[in-house]
Amino acid sequence: MWSTFRVAASGLQAQERALDVTSNNLANLQTVGYKSRRAAVVDTPPGTTTFALPGQDGGLSMGRRDLGQGVTLGGVVTNLAPGAVQATGRGLDVAIAGDGLLAVSLPDGRTAYTRAGALTVDGAGRLVTGSGALVAGGITVPAGATDLQIEADGRVTAAIGGASRQELGQLQLVRFTNPDGLQAVGSNLLVATDAAGAMQTGAPGSDGLGALVPGSLEASNVDPGREIVRVLQAQRAYAVNLRALKTVDEMLQDANNMQHQ
């Protein structure tokens, strides 16, 4: 009976987490460059339990059997499928058409990756993302530079002092052997884990990497219809496990009442 209680409780916890992930996806429906996530619920390895079994002589003998332990959250998988490209006309907005991620530096020294290309210039003249992460490559915009533009090959150019346009640097793209091994850390940023595999870096449009779409942004890839289906699935699974807990509670009450009769 207690094993049934444990299994049902594990199901409640896993489905609650699945609902949290799906709710977060729906909340980021309009977030530029956001990548939807999916909670992967997996079976927990069975545990060995000792049972009292009736013997041939009418007595009881002890036996060991494998017993299910319920489910757990195996992980949260990020869907890196591209979102729709939307034109903005802004010189520092850039979308990635194809495979690849922009590399950025976090304040704690880690390198992270993103497809959210709403770039801007901070107070020190450095190119940063909308969340303030420093774009890798150390591109700095001189004081007085105007008409900043990002080209399809990643070159960042600007008009300086009325002279002809000058190149300030070039954005690079990164991709991994197993992008599913990237871990989301918030603010549309991903960090590499050992599961991500080998990393390739190159200029946009080269060696299979995607090209950039200047003056555009990539929309969220959240599919509202799919997320609503996941909400319904998680709610029904939650209800089934809750019903199992209620059944166990009723059985315990019946057993307790029998002892006092």
KOLLUMGU-787235 format. One record per residue (C-alpha): residue in one letter; x, y, z. Coordinates in pm, whole numbers, plus 32768, in hexadecimal, padded with zeros to 4 digits. Last residue first. Layout:
<nodes>
aXYZ
...
</nodes>
This chain:
<nodes>
q7A5A7EFC861A
h7B8B7FD38656
q7C767F0E8574
m7B727F0E845E
n7B5F808A8469
n7CD580A68434
a7CC97FBE8309
d7BAC80858271
q7C6A81CC82A7
l7DA081398207
m7CD480C680DB
e7C37822180B6
d7D9082C480BA
v7E1081D07FB4
t7CE682227ED5
k7D2183987F01
l7E8C836D7E9D
a7E2182B07D64
r7D2A83C57D0F
l7E4284C57D2B
n7F1383F37C3E
v7DFA83EE7B3D
a7DBB85667B66
y7F2B85B77B2C
a7F2B84E379EF
r7DF885A17978
q7E9686F379C6
a7FDD8694791E
q7F2C862877DF
l7E54876177DB
v7F8288457809
r8040878676FC
v7F1E87BA760A
i7F20892F765E
e809589397613
r8066889974BD
g7F5C8996745F
p802C8ABD74D9
d815F8A5A7408
v82888B0774AB
n839A8B5973AF
s83C88CBB7433
a840F8DBB7324
e855C8DE87273
l85B68F53723E
s85FC901E7106
g86CC9146708C
p87D990657003
v878E8EF46FBE
l88C68E33701C
a893D8CFE6F67
g892E8BA26FF9
l8A608AC97036
g8AA589B26F3F
d8C178A006F1A
s8BE28B746EDC
g8AA48C476ED6
p8AED8CF7701E
a8C618CED7071
g8CDD8BC27134
t8CDE8AFD7277
q8CA08989729F
m8C6E88E873F5
a8C9187767444
g8B9486C97522
a8A65876275CD
a8A5B864876CE
d8B8986D67785
t8AB8880C77CC
a8AA98952770B
v89ED8A82778A
l88AA8B1076FE
l88228C737717
n86C68CF976CB
s86CF8DC17812
g86D28C7B78D9
v87D88B6D7911
a876F8A727804
q8855894477E4
l88E988D2769A
g88F8875A7664
d87D98766756B
p88CE8822748A
n898786DC744B
t8AAA8716735D
f8AB1888373BF
r8A9589CD7304
v8B3B8B207321
l8B198C5F7258
q8C128D7A723B
l8BD18EEF7227
q8CCD8FC0716A
g8D8490FA71D1
l8D73927471BE
e8D6A92957042
q8D6B93FD6FCD
r8C7194BC6EFD
s8CF995E76E40
a8D52971C6F08
g8C5998056FB1
g8D0097DA7100
i8CC296637111
a8BB795B27046
a8B85945270CB
t8BC292E77072
v8B9491987120
r8BED9073703F
g8B208F3C7087
d8B0A8EB16F25
a89A48F366EFC
e8A1590946F62
i89E1913A70B3
q89B092B470A2
l89FC93DD7183
d898B952770EB
t8A66960171CA
a8BB795F47276
g8C0297247350
a8CB6965F745D
p8D4B951F73D3
v8C7993DD73D7
t8D2B92B67475
i8D18914D73FB
g8DB6906C7502
g8D938F257447
a8C808E94751E
v8B4A8F6B7550
l8B3C8FEA76B7
a89FE8F85776E
g892090B077C3
s87CE900177AA
g878690AC765B
t88D1902A75DA
v8A1690F075E4
l8B0391A174F6
r8BFA927075BB
g8C0793ED75B6
a8C529408772C
g8AF19481777A
d8A57935776C9
v8A0E932F7556
t88E1926474E2
l888A91107454
a8730907B7422
g87B78F327398
a87158E32747E
r87AD8CF373F0
t887E8CB47527
y89BB8C1675AF
a8A728C2B76FB
t8BDF8C47775D
r8C288C4A78D0
g8CF08D607975
d8BFE8DAB7A91
p8B868EE879DE
l8B1B8E1778AF
s8BCF8E1E7760
v8B0B8DF2761F
a8B138CFF74F8
l8A0F8D2A73E7
l89708BE3737A
g896C8B1C7237
d88A48A5B7138
g87C58B09703D
a87528C6E700A
i87D18D207140
a87208E667192
v87C48FBA71C3
d875B91017261
l887891FC7273
g880A92CA7145
r869A92D8719B
g85B392987073
t84D791B57147
a8493908E705E
q84088F557103
v84A38DFD70D4
a83C68CDF7149
g845B8BF97250
p85778B057219
a857189A872B8
l864F89A573EE
n855888E474C8
t85EB88D67626
v85C4879376ED
v857987A17863
g85FB866E7919
g85A785147996
l849185917A77
t843184677B4C
v8349833D7B3D
g82C6822D7C21
q839681417CF8
g83267FF97C60
l83627EC07D2F
d84607DAE7CF4
r84177C7F7DCE
r84B17BDE7F00
g84087AC37FB7
m83C87A758123
s830679398179
l81BA79218229
g811177EB82B3
g800D77088219
d810375F081D2
q811B76548062
g818B77B280BF
p80C978F880B0
l81A87A1F8050
a82237B388132
f82C67C37804B
t84227CD48049
t84587DF77F5A
t855B7E2C7E49
g85487F7D7D99
p84DF7FC57C36
p859A80CB7B66
t84D082117B4E
d840C823A7A0B
v8441837E794D
v839084CF792D
a843985B0782C
a83CB87197862
r83C887D7771A
r845E892876CC
s84108A3A75D4
k85248B16754C
y85068C8F7576
g85A18D617463
v84C98E9174A9
t83CE8E5375C2
q82668E607542
l81FE8CFE75A7
n82D98D1376DD
a81BA8CE577D7
l81418BBB770C
n82938B13772E
n829D8B5B78A4
s814A8AB678CC
t81CD89837816
v82FA896578FE
d822789977A3A
l8127889879C0
a823B87977990
r82B787E07AF1
e815B879A7B7C
q814D865F7AAB
a828F85DD7B48
q822386307CAC
l80CD858F7C85
g816284577BE7
s825B84327D05
a813A84477DFC
a807F83337D43
v81AE824E7D51
r81ED82927EC3
f808382527F26
t807C81117E5C
s81BD80A67F0C
w811580F0805A
m800080008000
</nodes>
